[in-house]
Amino acid sequence: MPPTGSIDQQTLDTWKEEQIPFQLIDVREEEERVRHHIGGIHIPLGEILRRVNELDPHRPVVLYCRKGIRSQIAIQRLHNQFPHLDLLNLTGGIGD
C-alpha cells in the first residue's frame, strides 16, 4: 500500500493488474486529455468541487495531471470539504 495521500505509477499499474478497486480522475484540461491520458473520468481542476458527487466514497480515488501539481491542489480543495474521501495523488503525474 502506498503512503497515505500518494501513489506512484508502478503501484497504480499493480492495482490495475490485480484488479484492486479504485477510481481514476484526470484533472487536466480537455485539450491535454485529447493528446494523452491513462483513463478514468475527466473532471478538470476548476470543476472538481462542483462535481464531487462523481467521486466514489467507497474506494480510493486516484487523481492525476501532467506533473502531479494540479492533482495535489484538487486533493487539498476536496479534503477541506470532504475529509472522508480516500484521495491519492499520482506522484509525478503522467508527463506529456
Residue pairs with C-beta under 8 A, 6 or more apart in sequence:
2 8
2 11
2 88
5 75
5 87
5 88
5 89
6 88
6 89
6 90
6 91
7 15
7 60
7 62
7 88
7 89
7 90
7 91
8 90
8 91
8 92
9 90
9 91
9 92
9 94
12 62
12 90
14 20
15 22
21 59
21 60
22 59
22 60
22 61
22 62
22 88
23 40
23 41
23 55
23 56
23 59
23 60
23 61
23 62
24 38
24 39
24 40
24 41
24 62
24 64
25 40
25 41
25 42
25 43
25 55
25 61
25 62
25 63
25 64
25 71
25 74
26 33
26 37
26 38
26 40
26 41
26 42
26 43
26 64
26 65
27 43
27 44
27 45
27 48
27 63
27 64
27 65
27 70
27 71
27 74
28 37
28 42
28 44
28 45
28 65
28 66
28 70
29 44
30 42
30 44
32 66
33 42
35 96
36 94
36 96
37 94
38 64
38 94
40 62
40 64
41 54
43 51
43 54
45 65
45 70
45 73
45 74
48 74
48 77
48 78
49 77
49 78
49 81
52 78
52 81
52 82
55 61
55 78
55 82
55 85
57 84
57 85
59 86
60 86
60 87
60 88
61 85
61 86
61 87
61 88
62 88
62 89
62 90
63 71
63 74
63 75
63 87
63 88
63 89
63 90
64 71
64 89
64 90
64 93
64 94
65 71
65 90
65 93
65 94
66 93
66 94
66 95
66 96
67 92
67 93
67 95
68 89
68 90
68 91
68 92
68 93
69 93
71 89
71 90
71 93
72 89
75 87
75 88
75 89
78 85
78 87
79 85
79 87
